[in-house]
Amino acid sequence: MAQRYRASVQKSVSETNEYIRHVAGKSPAEQIADAKKLLDEGTITESEYQQLKTKALS
């Protein structure tokens, strides 16, 4: 019984942590890295990159 309870608690904690990561979104560093990748691929312009970088840092 204790093992089932422990497993249930661990599952609940895991699900809560996943939810928090999902809601919190990416860190500013990750956002800037993603924007840099788009810039390097030619998907966005330098101006767009700077806007995304400014937004991530604000």
N, CA, C and O atoms as CSV, one atom per row, in Angstrom:
chain,resi,resn,atom,element,x,y,z
A,1,MET,N,N,0.814,-1.180,0.000
A,1,MET,CA,C,0.000,0.000,0.000
A,1,MET,C,C,0.867,1.256,0.000
A,1,MET,O,O,0.579,2.214,-0.717
A,2,ALA,N,N,1.915,1.251,0.794
A,2,ALA,CA,C,2.818,2.397,0.852
A,2,ALA,C,C,3.508,2.611,-0.491
A,2,ALA,O,O,3.745,3.746,-0.902
A,3,GLN,N,N,3.828,1.506,-1.174
A,3,GLN,CA,C,4.480,1.624,-2.473
A,3,GLN,C,C,3.549,2.269,-3.494
A,3,GLN,O,O,3.984,3.102,-4.289
A,4,ARG,N,N,2.275,1.892,-3.479
A,4,ARG,CA,C,1.310,2.499,-4.401
A,4,ARG,C,C,1.150,3.984,-4.102
A,4,ARG,O,O,1.071,4.806,-5.015
A,5,TYR,N,N,1.104,4.318,-2.822
A,5,TYR,CA,C,0.976,5.724,-2.435
A,5,TYR,C,C,2.199,6.512,-2.905
A,5,TYR,O,O,2.062,7.603,-3.460
A,6,ARG,N,N,3.389,5.960,-2.685
A,6,ARG,CA,C,4.626,6.609,-3.105
A,6,ARG,C,C,4.638,6.803,-4.616
A,6,ARG,O,O,5.015,7.869,-5.103
A,7,ALA,N,N,4.228,5.782,-5.360
A,7,ALA,CA,C,4.181,5.885,-6.817
A,7,ALA,C,C,3.185,6.954,-7.252
A,7,ALA,O,O,3.436,7.699,-8.199
A,8,SER,N,N,2.065,7.024,-6.561
A,8,SER,CA,C,1.053,8.032,-6.872
A,8,SER,C,C,1.590,9.442,-6.626
A,8,SER,O,O,1.373,10.343,-7.436
A,9,VAL,N,N,2.282,9.625,-5.520
A,9,VAL,CA,C,2.853,10.929,-5.191
A,9,VAL,C,C,3.925,11.306,-6.208
A,9,VAL,O,O,3.972,12.450,-6.662
A,10,GLN,N,N,4.779,10.363,-6.566
A,10,GLN,CA,C,5.827,10.638,-7.540
A,10,GLN,C,C,5.233,11.020,-8.889
A,10,GLN,O,O,5.733,11.927,-9.555
A,11,LYS,N,N,4.179,10.338,-9.293
A,11,LYS,CA,C,3.518,10.657,-10.556
A,11,LYS,C,C,2.928,12.059,-10.495
A,11,LYS,O,O,3.037,12.827,-11.450
A,12,SER,N,N,2.308,12.387,-9.379
A,12,SER,CA,C,1.710,13.709,-9.205
A,12,SER,C,C,2.772,14.804,-9.265
A,12,SER,O,O,2.565,15.832,-9.910
A,13,VAL,N,N,3.882,14.597,-8.613
A,13,VAL,CA,C,4.974,15.568,-8.630
A,13,VAL,C,C,5.515,15.724,-10.047
A,13,VAL,O,O,5.765,16.842,-10.499
A,14,SER,N,N,5.692,14.621,-10.737
A,14,SER,CA,C,6.186,14.656,-12.109
A,14,SER,C,C,5.239,15.436,-13.019
A,14,SER,O,O,5.679,16.258,-13.823
A,15,GLU,N,N,3.948,15.177,-12.892
A,15,GLU,CA,C,2.958,15.878,-13.709
A,15,GLU,C,C,2.936,17.370,-13.381
A,15,GLU,O,O,2.802,18.202,-14.279
A,16,THR,N,N,3.065,17.705,-12.111
A,16,THR,CA,C,3.087,19.110,-11.704
A,16,THR,C,C,4.308,19.815,-12.276
A,16,THR,O,O,4.200,20.931,-12.786
A,17,ASN,N,N,5.460,19.177,-12.195
A,17,ASN,CA,C,6.679,19.770,-12.744
A,17,ASN,C,C,6.568,19.982,-14.250
A,17,ASN,O,O,6.988,21.020,-14.762
A,18,GLU,N,N,6.014,19.020,-14.954
A,18,GLU,CA,C,5.829,19.142,-16.404
A,18,GLU,C,C,4.893,20.302,-16.726
A,18,GLU,O,O,5.144,21.063,-17.661
A,19,TYR,N,N,3.825,20.437,-15.962
A,19,TYR,CA,C,2.879,21.539,-16.165
A,19,TYR,C,C,3.570,22.888,-15.954
A,19,TYR,O,O,3.372,23.817,-16.737
A,20,ILE,N,N,4.365,22.992,-14.915
A,20,ILE,CA,C,5.069,24.246,-14.632
A,20,ILE,C,C,6.021,24.589,-15.769
A,20,ILE,O,O,6.081,25.741,-16.199
A,21,ARG,N,N,6.763,23.604,-16.260
A,21,ARG,CA,C,7.672,23.849,-17.378
A,21,ARG,C,C,6.903,24.313,-18.607
A,21,ARG,O,O,7.352,25.207,-19.324
A,22,HIS,N,N,5.750,23.708,-18.850
A,22,HIS,CA,C,4.937,24.056,-20.015
A,22,HIS,C,C,4.399,25.482,-19.896
A,22,HIS,O,O,4.448,26.244,-20.861
A,23,VAL,N,N,3.895,25.840,-18.736
A,23,VAL,CA,C,3.293,27.156,-18.530
A,23,VAL,C,C,4.358,28.251,-18.498
A,23,VAL,O,O,4.140,29.344,-19.021
A,24,ALA,N,N,5.487,27.967,-17.898
A,24,ALA,CA,C,6.536,28.968,-17.746
A,24,ALA,C,C,7.156,29.350,-19.082
A,24,ALA,O,O,7.636,30.473,-19.237
A,25,GLY,N,N,7.155,28.449,-20.035
A,25,GLY,CA,C,7.741,28.750,-21.330
A,25,GLY,C,C,9.255,28.684,-21.292
A,25,GLY,O,O,9.862,28.192,-20.341
A,26,LYS,N,N,9.832,29.193,-22.349
A,26,LYS,CA,C,11.280,29.136,-22.484
A,26,LYS,C,C,11.938,30.292,-21.742
A,26,LYS,O,O,11.349,31.356,-21.550
A,27,SER,N,N,13.168,30.046,-21.335
A,27,SER,CA,C,13.945,31.093,-20.678
A,27,SER,C,C,14.379,32.120,-21.726
A,27,SER,O,O,14.365,31.827,-22.922
A,28,PRO,N,N,14.763,33.315,-21.286
A,28,PRO,CA,C,15.245,34.311,-22.242
A,28,PRO,C,C,16.420,33.803,-23.084
A,28,PRO,O,O,16.502,34.096,-24.277
A,29,ALA,N,N,17.312,33.055,-22.474
A,29,ALA,CA,C,18.455,32.519,-23.219
A,29,ALA,C,C,17.997,31.572,-24.322
A,29,ALA,O,O,18.536,31.598,-25.428
A,30,GLU,N,N,17.006,30.737,-24.024
A,30,GLU,CA,C,16.482,29.815,-25.033
A,30,GLU,C,C,15.773,30.576,-26.149
A,30,GLU,O,O,15.902,30.224,-27.321
A,31,GLN,N,N,15.026,31.615,-25.788
A,31,GLN,CA,C,14.340,32.420,-26.797
A,31,GLN,C,C,15.343,33.091,-27.730
A,31,GLN,O,O,15.141,33.122,-28.944
A,32,ILE,N,N,16.418,33.627,-27.167
A,32,ILE,CA,C,17.443,34.288,-27.976
A,32,ILE,C,C,18.153,33.270,-28.861
A,32,ILE,O,O,18.428,33.554,-30.027
A,33,ALA,N,N,18.451,32.101,-28.328
A,33,ALA,CA,C,19.104,31.055,-29.121
A,33,ALA,C,C,18.218,30.629,-30.286
A,33,ALA,O,O,18.704,30.427,-31.399
A,34,ASP,N,N,16.918,30.492,-30.030
A,34,ASP,CA,C,15.990,30.134,-31.106
A,34,ASP,C,C,15.950,31.223,-32.172
A,34,ASP,O,O,15.939,30.930,-33.367
A,35,ALA,N,N,15.927,32.482,-31.734
A,35,ALA,CA,C,15.911,33.600,-32.681
A,35,ALA,C,C,17.202,33.636,-33.492
A,35,ALA,O,O,17.171,33.900,-34.694
A,36,LYS,N,N,18.327,33.375,-32.849
A,36,LYS,CA,C,19.623,33.359,-33.548
A,36,LYS,C,C,19.643,32.262,-34.605
A,36,LYS,O,O,20.175,32.452,-35.699
A,37,LYS,N,N,19.067,31.124,-34.274
A,37,LYS,CA,C,18.997,30.024,-35.240
A,37,LYS,C,C,18.179,30.446,-36.453
A,37,LYS,O,O,18.564,30.177,-37.591
A,38,LEU,N,N,17.043,31.111,-36.210
A,38,LEU,CA,C,16.211,31.589,-37.316
A,38,LEU,C,C,16.965,32.614,-38.159
A,38,LEU,O,O,16.858,32.610,-39.386
A,39,LEU,N,N,17.726,33.488,-37.507
A,39,LEU,CA,C,18.530,34.474,-38.224
A,39,LEU,C,C,19.580,33.779,-39.084
A,39,LEU,O,O,19.744,34.114,-40.257
A,40,ASP,N,N,20.286,32.821,-38.511
A,40,ASP,CA,C,21.324,32.098,-39.243
A,40,ASP,C,C,20.764,31.330,-40.435
A,40,ASP,O,O,21.437,31.176,-41.454
A,41,GLU,N,N,19.527,30.847,-40.303
A,41,GLU,CA,C,18.883,30.114,-41.396
A,41,GLU,C,C,18.324,31.050,-42.462
A,41,GLU,O,O,17.919,30.603,-43.536
A,42,GLY,N,N,18.303,32.347,-42.166
A,42,GLY,CA,C,17.761,33.315,-43.111
A,42,GLY,C,C,16.249,33.452,-43.043
A,42,GLY,O,O,15.637,34.069,-43.915
A,43,THR,N,N,15.652,32.881,-42.014
A,43,THR,CA,C,14.201,32.922,-41.862
A,43,THR,C,C,13.730,34.302,-41.424
A,43,THR,O,O,12.651,34.747,-41.815
A,44,ILE,N,N,14.543,34.984,-40.606
A,44,ILE,CA,C,14.201,36.332,-40.147
A,44,ILE,C,C,15.357,37.272,-40.465
A,44,ILE,O,O,16.481,36.835,-40.714
A,45,THR,N,N,15.062,38.561,-40.454
A,45,THR,CA,C,16.085,39.571,-40.719
A,45,THR,C,C,16.803,39.949,-39.426
A,45,THR,O,O,16.389,39.565,-38.332
A,46,GLU,N,N,17.883,40.706,-39.575
A,46,GLU,CA,C,18.628,41.196,-38.408
A,46,GLU,C,C,17.732,42.065,-37.528
A,46,GLU,O,O,17.794,41.993,-36.301
A,47,SER,N,N,16.912,42.875,-38.157
A,47,SER,CA,C,15.992,43.737,-37.414
A,47,SER,C,C,15.004,42.906,-36.597
A,47,SER,O,O,14.747,43.208,-35.432
A,48,GLU,N,N,14.457,41.871,-37.206
A,48,GLU,CA,C,13.515,40.995,-36.497
A,48,GLU,C,C,14.215,40.275,-35.347
A,48,GLU,O,O,13.643,40.094,-34.271
A,49,TYR,N,N,15.453,39.869,-35.590
A,49,TYR,CA,C,16.233,39.210,-34.539
A,49,TYR,C,C,16.419,40.146,-33.348
A,49,TYR,O,O,16.239,39.740,-32.200
A,50,GLN,N,N,16.779,41.397,-33.622
A,50,GLN,CA,C,16.983,42.365,-32.545
A,50,GLN,C,C,15.691,42.605,-31.765
A,50,GLN,O,O,15.719,42.758,-30.544
A,51,GLN,N,N,14.557,42.639,-32.472
A,51,GLN,CA,C,13.269,42.815,-31.796
A,51,GLN,C,C,12.973,41.636,-30.873
A,51,GLN,O,O,12.537,41.823,-29.737
A,52,LEU,N,N,13.211,40.422,-31.368
A,52,LEU,CA,C,12.974,39.229,-30.549
A,52,LEU,C,C,13.910,39.199,-29.338
A,52,LEU,O,O,13.509,38.826,-28.235
A,53,LYS,N,N,15.145,39.592,-29.563
A,53,LYS,CA,C,16.131,39.620,-28.482
A,53,LYS,C,C,15.723,40.634,-27.410
A,53,LYS,O,O,15.791,40.347,-26.215
A,54,THR,N,N,15.299,41.819,-27.850
A,54,THR,CA,C,14.856,42.852,-26.911
A,54,THR,C,C,13.652,42.375,-26.113
A,54,THR,O,O,13.579,42.584,-24.902
A,55,LYS,N,N,12.713,41.734,-26.794
A,55,LYS,CA,C,11.515,41.226,-26.121
A,55,LYS,C,C,11.885,40.156,-25.091
A,55,LYS,O,O,11.333,40.134,-23.991
A,56,ALA,N,N,12.811,39.278,-25.447
A,56,ALA,CA,C,13.220,38.205,-24.532
A,56,ALA,C,C,13.899,38.763,-23.286
A,56,ALA,O,O,13.772,38.203,-22.198
A,57,LEU,N,N,14.610,39.852,-23.449
A,57,LEU,CA,C,15.348,40.431,-22.327
A,57,LEU,C,C,14.505,41.360,-21.463
A,57,LEU,O,O,14.931,41.768,-20.382
A,58,SER,N,N,13.315,41.693,-21.939
A,58,SER,CA,C,12.476,42.618,-21.156
A,58,SER,C,C,11.643,41.903,-20.124
A,58,SER,O,O,10.888,42.542,-19.390
